[in-house]
Amino acid sequence: MAEKIAKPFLKWAGGKTQLINDIEKSLPNAITTSKFTYIEPFVGSGAVLFWMLNNFPKLEKAVINDINEDLINTYKIIATKPKELISILKTFQNEYHLLETKQEKKKEYYYEKRETYNLRKKEKSSQAALFIFLNRTCFNGLYRVNKSNGYNVPMGSYKKPTICDDKNILAVSNALQKVEILCGDYEATIEKANKNSFFYFDPPYKPLNETSSFNSYAKDEFNDEEQIRLRNFCTKLENKGHKWMLSNSDVKGKNPNDNFFDEIYSKFLIARVKARRSINANAEKRGSLNELLITNYTYEQALQSA
């Protein structure tokens, strides 16, 4: 039987599966021609990570990082204790599915699990299982916390969601064996870079308007100052000779006079690619818009440097 290909184990607002084709076209050529280390400082659901692990045999090692401790705990548990995690998730799934026709009881179950999760007193495997349970049963797979780091997303409307995808959890666990998992500020990832490293950044996006902000993904806001600090870090990587790619929202598409990213990344190559927004309570407001792919190399340069 063919080995199952690992795919993201979470639903995730802003997940990059839909941009994979554009990301692939924009990669430096050296990735396909020589051994390299892949570094993703804002890993989120890992759509690009798993695609890289599945498609690039010359990828010797990957390093992932995120500031979200609960997310990183879940990665670590999948890497080290997948069967224990599966056992807990199967229990959650069976209990939740039994309540399919009992809406009030189902709602009660969800909010009890959310409250338990927010106490953060369970051992790490149970906490990881709660993280996945909430992700699979909440509204649109959204991860949002308040200033006290309390997860506050309401229950979704799925009838019988898949809470335990045991085959994929085992495939992800296998894939993560060549991945170093960090938790903290993204700037620490520079210590893991070697002479042939490639960084992909998918930071919290700059919101297109006040109501579209999903960057309360950690208790500290990723504001314009943080976006500029990230640009400074990318410049530091450039000065050290590392190649990188960065995704972000195209605020200019919403407001033609908003040159925020065009100005702060003026030294680098900015491409606008089509993306689809699906996280909105109003279905009519979901649709296609541009996102940015910014690189510190042109694709011609990438071919020449291989």
C-alpha positions as CSV (number, residue, x, y, z in Angstrom):
1,M,0.0,0.0,0.0
2,A,1.3,3.4,-0.9
3,E,2.4,5.6,2.0
4,K,-0.3,8.2,2.8
5,I,0.8,11.8,2.0
6,A,0.6,14.1,5.0
7,K,-1.7,17.1,4.7
8,P,-2.7,19.9,7.1
9,F,-4.5,18.5,10.1
10,L,-6.3,21.8,10.8
11,K,-8.8,24.0,9.1
12,W,-7.2,27.4,9.1
13,A,-8.2,31.0,8.2
14,G,-5.7,32.1,5.6
15,G,-4.3,28.6,4.9
16,K,-2.1,28.5,1.9
17,T,-3.3,25.5,0.0
18,Q,-5.0,27.7,-2.7
19,L,-1.7,29.6,-3.3
20,I,0.5,26.5,-3.7
21,N,0.6,26.9,-7.5
22,D,1.7,30.5,-7.3
23,I,4.2,29.7,-4.6
24,E,5.7,26.8,-6.7
25,K,6.2,29.2,-9.7
26,S,8.0,31.7,-7.5
27,L,10.5,29.3,-5.7
28,P,14.2,29.8,-6.2
29,N,15.6,27.2,-8.6
30,A,18.2,26.0,-6.1
31,I,15.4,24.2,-4.2
32,T,15.1,21.6,-6.9
33,T,18.8,21.3,-7.7
34,S,20.6,21.0,-4.4
35,K,20.1,20.0,-0.8
36,F,18.5,22.7,1.4
37,T,16.9,23.5,4.7
38,Y,13.3,24.8,4.7
39,I,12.4,27.3,7.5
40,E,8.8,28.5,8.1
41,P,8.7,31.0,11.0
42,F,4.9,31.4,11.1
43,V,3.8,27.8,10.5
44,G,0.0,28.0,11.1
45,S,-1.6,24.9,9.6
46,G,1.5,24.0,7.7
47,A,0.0,23.8,4.2
48,V,3.2,24.9,2.5
49,L,5.3,22.8,5.0
50,F,3.6,19.6,4.1
51,W,3.6,20.4,0.4
52,M,7.4,21.0,0.6
53,L,8.0,17.8,2.6
54,N,5.9,15.8,0.1
55,N,7.4,17.2,-3.1
56,F,11.0,18.2,-2.6
57,P,13.3,15.1,-2.1
58,K,16.4,17.4,-1.6
59,L,14.8,19.0,1.5
60,E,17.2,17.7,4.1
61,K,15.6,19.3,7.1
62,A,12.7,21.7,8.0
63,V,12.4,24.1,10.9
64,I,9.0,25.4,11.9
65,N,8.1,28.0,14.5
66,D,5.0,29.8,15.8
67,I,4.3,32.1,18.7
68,N,1.1,30.2,19.5
69,E,2.1,27.7,22.2
70,D,-1.1,25.7,21.9
71,L,-0.6,25.1,18.2
72,I,3.1,24.2,18.7
73,N,2.2,21.8,21.5
74,T,-0.2,20.1,19.0
75,Y,2.6,19.7,16.5
76,K,4.9,18.2,19.1
77,I,2.3,15.7,20.3
78,I,1.6,14.6,16.8
79,A,5.3,14.1,16.2
80,T,5.9,12.2,19.5
81,K,2.6,10.6,20.7
82,P,0.3,10.2,17.7
83,K,-1.5,7.1,18.9
84,E,-2.2,8.6,22.3
85,L,-3.7,11.6,20.6
86,I,-5.8,9.5,18.2
87,S,-7.2,7.6,21.2
88,I,-8.5,10.8,22.8
89,L,-9.8,12.2,19.6
90,K,-11.7,9.1,18.8
91,T,-13.5,9.4,22.2
92,F,-14.3,13.1,21.4
93,Q,-15.6,12.2,18.0
94,N,-17.8,9.3,19.2
95,E,-19.3,11.4,22.0
96,Y,-19.9,14.4,19.7
97,H,-21.5,12.4,16.9
98,L,-23.9,10.8,19.4
99,L,-25.3,14.2,20.0
100,E,-26.0,14.9,16.3
101,T,-29.8,15.3,16.8
102,K,-29.6,16.9,20.2
103,Q,-28.6,20.4,19.4
104,E,-28.7,21.8,22.9
105,K,-26.6,18.9,24.4
106,K,-24.2,19.2,21.4
107,K,-23.8,22.9,22.1
108,E,-23.2,22.3,25.8
109,Y,-20.5,19.7,24.9
110,Y,-18.7,22.1,22.7
111,Y,-18.7,25.0,25.2
112,E,-17.6,22.6,28.0
113,K,-14.7,21.5,25.9
114,R,-13.8,25.2,25.1
115,E,-13.9,26.1,28.8
116,T,-11.6,23.1,29.6
117,Y,-9.2,24.1,26.9
118,N,-9.0,27.6,28.1
119,L,-8.1,26.5,31.6
120,R,-5.0,24.9,30.1
121,K,-4.6,22.4,33.0
122,K,-4.9,19.2,31.1
123,E,-1.7,17.2,30.3
124,K,-0.2,18.0,26.9
125,S,-1.8,15.2,24.8
126,S,-5.3,16.1,26.1
127,Q,-4.7,19.7,25.4
128,A,-3.6,19.0,21.9
129,A,-6.8,16.8,21.4
130,L,-8.9,19.7,22.7
131,F,-7.1,22.1,20.2
132,I,-8.0,19.8,17.3
133,F,-11.6,19.2,18.5
134,L,-12.3,22.9,18.7
135,N,-10.7,23.5,15.3
136,R,-12.9,20.8,13.7
137,T,-16.1,21.9,15.3
138,C,-15.9,25.7,15.6
139,F,-17.1,28.3,13.2
140,N,-15.2,28.0,9.9
141,G,-12.0,26.6,11.6
142,L,-11.2,30.1,12.9
143,Y,-8.6,30.4,15.7
144,R,-9.1,33.6,17.7
145,V,-8.2,34.5,21.2
146,N,-8.9,37.5,23.4
147,K,-6.3,39.6,25.3
148,S,-6.3,37.0,28.1
149,N,-5.5,34.3,25.6
150,G,-8.9,32.8,25.9
151,Y,-10.2,31.0,22.8
152,N,-13.6,32.6,22.0
153,V,-14.8,31.2,18.7
154,P,-18.4,30.0,18.7
155,M,-19.6,26.5,17.7
156,G,-19.9,25.8,14.0
157,S,-22.9,24.2,12.2
158,Y,-21.2,21.0,11.0
159,K,-23.5,17.9,11.6
160,K,-20.8,15.1,11.8
161,P,-17.4,16.7,11.3
162,T,-14.3,14.5,11.1
163,I,-12.6,15.1,14.4
164,C,-10.2,12.2,14.3
165,D,-8.5,11.6,10.9
166,D,-6.2,8.9,12.3
167,K,-4.5,8.0,9.0
168,N,-3.5,11.6,8.4
169,I,-2.3,12.1,11.9
170,L,0.0,9.1,11.5
171,A,1.2,10.5,8.1
172,V,1.8,13.9,9.6
173,S,3.7,12.3,12.5
174,N,5.9,10.5,10.1
175,A,6.5,13.6,8.0
176,L,7.4,15.6,11.2
177,Q,10.3,13.3,12.0
178,K,12.6,15.5,9.8
179,V,11.2,18.8,11.3
180,E,12.6,20.8,14.2
181,I,9.7,22.4,16.0
182,L,10.2,25.8,17.8
183,C,7.9,28.1,19.8
184,G,8.7,31.8,20.2
185,D,9.5,34.9,18.3
186,Y,10.2,34.3,14.6
187,E,13.6,36.1,14.7
188,A,15.1,33.2,16.6
189,T,14.8,31.1,13.4
190,I,17.8,32.8,11.9
191,E,20.0,30.7,14.2
192,K,18.8,27.6,12.3
193,A,19.8,28.8,8.9
194,N,22.7,27.4,7.0
195,K,24.3,28.4,3.7
196,N,21.4,26.9,1.7
197,S,18.3,27.8,3.5
198,F,15.0,29.0,2.2
199,F,12.5,30.9,4.4
200,Y,8.8,31.2,3.7
201,F,6.8,33.8,5.8
202,D,3.1,33.7,6.2
203,P,2.6,36.2,9.0
204,P,-0.7,37.5,10.4
205,Y,-2.1,39.5,7.5
206,K,-2.6,43.2,7.6
207,P,-6.4,43.6,7.7
208,L,-8.1,45.0,4.6
209,N,-10.6,46.8,6.9
210,E,-11.5,47.0,10.6
211,T,-13.9,44.1,10.4
212,S,-11.7,41.7,8.4
213,S,-9.0,41.4,11.0
214,F,-8.2,37.8,11.9
215,N,-4.8,38.6,13.4
216,S,-6.0,38.1,17.0
217,Y,-4.5,34.7,16.5
218,A,-2.2,35.3,19.6
219,K,-3.0,37.6,22.5
220,D,-0.5,40.2,21.2
221,E,-1.6,42.1,18.1
222,F,0.5,41.9,14.9
223,N,0.1,45.6,13.9
224,D,1.9,47.9,11.4
225,E,5.0,48.2,13.6
226,E,5.2,44.4,13.7
227,Q,4.9,44.3,9.9
228,I,7.8,46.7,9.7
229,R,9.9,44.7,12.2
230,L,9.3,41.7,9.9
231,R,10.5,43.7,6.9
232,N,13.6,44.6,8.9
233,F,14.2,40.9,9.6
234,C,13.8,40.0,5.9
235,T,16.4,42.7,5.1
236,K,18.7,41.1,7.6
237,L,18.2,37.7,5.9
238,E,18.9,39.4,2.5
239,N,22.2,40.8,3.9
240,K,23.2,37.4,5.0
241,G,22.6,35.9,1.6
242,H,19.4,33.9,2.4
243,K,16.5,33.6,0.0
244,W,13.0,34.2,1.3
245,M,9.4,34.5,0.2
246,L,6.6,36.3,2.1
247,S,2.8,36.3,1.7
248,N,0.5,39.1,2.8
249,S,-2.7,40.9,2.0
250,D,-2.9,43.3,-0.9
251,V,-4.2,46.4,0.9
252,K,-3.7,48.4,-2.3
253,G,-6.4,46.3,-4.0
254,K,-8.9,47.5,-1.4
255,N,-7.6,51.1,-1.4
256,P,-5.5,52.2,-4.4
257,N,-3.9,54.9,-2.3
258,D,-2.6,52.5,0.3
259,N,1.0,51.9,-0.6
260,F,2.0,50.4,2.8
261,F,3.6,47.1,1.4
262,D,4.8,48.7,-1.9
263,E,6.7,51.2,0.2
264,I,8.2,49.0,2.9
265,Y,9.2,46.3,0.5
266,S,10.2,48.6,-2.3
267,K,13.7,47.0,-2.5
268,F,12.2,43.6,-3.3
269,L,10.1,41.9,-5.9
270,I,6.3,42.2,-5.3
271,A,3.9,39.9,-7.2
272,R,0.1,40.1,-7.0
273,V,-1.7,36.7,-7.2
274,K,-5.3,35.7,-7.1
275,A,-6.6,34.2,-3.8
276,R,-10.0,33.3,-2.4
277,R,-11.3,34.5,0.9
278,S,-13.7,32.0,2.5
279,I,-13.8,33.2,6.1
280,N,-16.8,35.5,6.3
281,A,-20.2,35.0,8.0
282,N,-21.8,36.7,4.9
283,A,-21.3,34.3,1.9
284,E,-21.7,37.2,-0.5
285,K,-18.6,38.8,0.9
286,R,-16.5,35.7,0.2
287,G,-14.7,35.7,-3.1
288,S,-11.5,36.4,-5.1
289,L,-9.0,39.1,-4.4
290,N,-5.3,39.7,-4.7
291,E,-2.6,38.7,-2.2
292,L,1.0,39.5,-2.3
293,L,4.0,37.2,-2.8
294,I,7.2,39.1,-2.1
295,T,10.6,37.7,-2.7
296,N,14.2,38.9,-2.4
297,Y,15.2,37.4,-5.7
298,T,13.8,37.6,-9.2
299,Y,12.9,34.3,-10.8
300,E,15.6,34.9,-13.5
301,Q,18.2,35.4,-10.8
302,A,17.0,32.2,-9.2
303,L,17.7,30.3,-12.4
304,Q,21.1,31.9,-12.9
305,S,22.2,31.2,-9.3
306,A,21.4,27.5,-9.4
